[in-house]
Amino acid sequence: MAVGIYFALQPYVGTEEIGWMCILGAAPFAACGFFTYHGMTAEQVLWAWFKSEILCPKRLVFKSDSYYYEAMRPAIRAGMKRKRGLPMKKNTHDSEETA
């Protein structure tokens, strides 16, 4: 990066100013050496982002699973009710088989 800045600005700016501009241009890349995110270096983070957003994007659809509803489905079909804090009464007739 600094080399590109040097050759691009050499005809327009003096040597001292080009030196400072090269330092400022290279500083973000030098700071990436100290960057970690979830145990990954900056290069690994950039590669993971590039893969997930550019190379392999996919549409994610959320489908919820209600485990409580699945567990209570037979009782709901049978029309059984329970009072809070009490265990559910067992149904004496076989409405599950007829439903």
Summary of the structure (lengths in Angstrom):
residues: 99
radius of gyration: 32.5
end to end distance: 72.8
largest distance: 96.0
contacts: 162
relative contact order: 0.06
helix: 59%
strand: 4%
